[in-house]
Amino acid sequence: MIQFQTISYFRQRIEALKKVKRGVYATVEEEIRKEFTGKSIDSIRVNNDMVLIDEPRIIIKLRLPDKKHKLAKKDGYRLLYLVYKDREDVAFLDIYPQNGPMQQLDEADDVIAELISQYASEKEANTLGSFEIQ
């Protein structure tokens, strides 16, 4: 069974998105769940937007739609996650919208390196959060 985990930075980002006025990003968690529900670990590992391969880990940038605003994947959210080649662990590192008041166009390489470092620290300290998909 696939285990979905989160780092504290990801949890902070989700909360910040949900607090934006008028519920602009209120469905962000629902979009994540829809994307991963029923998928095998192999299909989660395969993605055209691999950001970094750091054996045995792969960092992937996934495009998610924002169905609340009828935005396609190219205009919706970007989800950065870490997946292992040899086990069924997925860790959500960051999420950001392509549109709206918290718009962000990309993630800098140094930020990605810091997110990976944070993941390693929180994994070692056993402080990763869980994210229920189903």
N, C-alpha and C positions, 0 to 999 in steps of 0.2 A: 504494500500500500504506500502510495506517495505521501510523503510528509512535507507540508508547506509551512515554512517558517518566515519570520520577519525580523529585521534588525530594528532597533529603536528609531533610527532616522526615518525609515519607511513608515512606521506607526505615527510619528510626528507629522509627516507629510500628509498622510491620509486624514488625520484629525484637522490639520490646517485647511485642506481642501473642503472638508465637510462643513467648516465654519464660515466659508465665504457666503456673503449675503445673497439672499433670494435662492439659496440652495443650488447655485450654479453647478457645483460638482457633486451633488448629493448622491448620485448613482455610481460613483467611482468603484466602490467595493463590489457592487452588483456586476459591473462590467468585467472585473477581474474574475469573479466566480464563474460567469458565463463562459469566459475564455478557457478556463481550465477544467470545468466539469466534464467528466467522462473521458478525458484524454489519457493516453498511456504515457509513461515516462519517455518512451522513444519519440513520440510526437512532440512532447514538450522540449526535448533536447534539440530537435531539428527546427531551425529557424534561419531565415535568410539574413537576419540582422545580428549576427554574432559580433559582439564588440571585442571580446578578448578570449583567447583560449589559454588557460593557465593550468596545465595538466594537474590533476584530472578534472579541474573545474572549467566551466564555460560560462561566460557572462553574456547574456542575450538581452537585446533591446527589442521589446515586443510592441507593436502598434495595436492599440485598442480603440474601438469606436466609442463615441460619446452619443449613445442613442437618445438620451434625453434631449439633446440639441440637434438630433438628426445629422451628426457629423460622422463621416466615414473614418476608417482606420487612419488614413493619412492626416486627418485634422483633429483626431481625438486625443488620446493619452499615449504616453510612452512609459512603459514599465520595464525597469531594469531588474533582471533576476539572475541568480546564480544557480546552476544545475551541475551535478556531478555526472561524469561519464560512467561511473562504476557503482552508483547507488541511487536510490529513489528519494533523494532530498532535493527540495527546491527552496531557495531563500529569496524573498523579495527584498530588494535593496532600495529602490527609489521609484517614484511615479510622479510624472508631471504632465500637465495639459499643454497642448499645442495652441490653444485658444483661450480667451477669457482673461479675467483679472490676474490670474497667477500663471500666465503664459510663460513658457520656457521653450526655447527652440532646440537646445541640445544640452548634453552633459559633458563637461570638460574631462579630459583624461586624468588629471590630478584628483578630481572629485571621485571618479570611478575607483581609482587606486585607494582613496580614503574609505570608500564604502566597503571595498573588499577587506581592508584592514579592520574596519569596525566589525564586519561579519566574523572574521577570525577571532577577534577579541571576545565578542559576545558568545561565540560557539564554545570557546575555551572556558568562559565563565558560566556557561549554561544559562544564559539570560536571553536567548532568542525567544521571540514570541511565536505563537502558532497562528495560522490563518486557516480557518475552516472553509473548504471549498463547497462541500455538499451539506 
